[in-house]
């Protein structure tokens, strides 16, 4: 059984946040309805903010972000 360190989990979360931001931005470019596009842009922004915060945590933990 393997045990994940905090840094491993942060790297995984960073990857997921980056993928979410990319996906939401892609969906925003494909949305034809303005309200839907705005929602995807807000979600992309939130995912980008989460990525920024987790990157700082990785750096503080001694990792490379």
Secondary structure in CASP SS format (residue, H / E / C, confidence):
PFRMAT SS
TARGET T0000
AUTHOR 0000-0000-0000
METHOD secondary structure of the structure
MODEL  1
X C 1.00
X C 1.00
X C 1.00
X C 1.00
X C 1.00
X H 1.00
X H 1.00
X H 1.00
X H 1.00
X H 1.00
X H 1.00
X H 1.00
X H 1.00
X H 1.00
X H 1.00
X H 1.00
X H 1.00
X H 1.00
X H 1.00
X H 1.00
X H 1.00
X H 1.00
X H 1.00
X H 1.00
X H 1.00
X H 1.00
X H 1.00
X H 1.00
X H 1.00
X H 1.00
X C 1.00
X C 1.00
X C 1.00
X H 1.00
X H 1.00
X H 1.00
X H 1.00
X H 1.00
X H 1.00
X H 1.00
X H 1.00
X H 1.00
X H 1.00
X H 1.00
X H 1.00
X H 1.00
X H 1.00
X H 1.00
X H 1.00
X H 1.00
X H 1.00
X H 1.00
X H 1.00
X H 1.00
X H 1.00
X H 1.00
X H 1.00
X H 1.00
X H 1.00
X H 1.00
X C 1.00
X C 1.00
X C 1.00
X C 1.00
X C 1.00
END
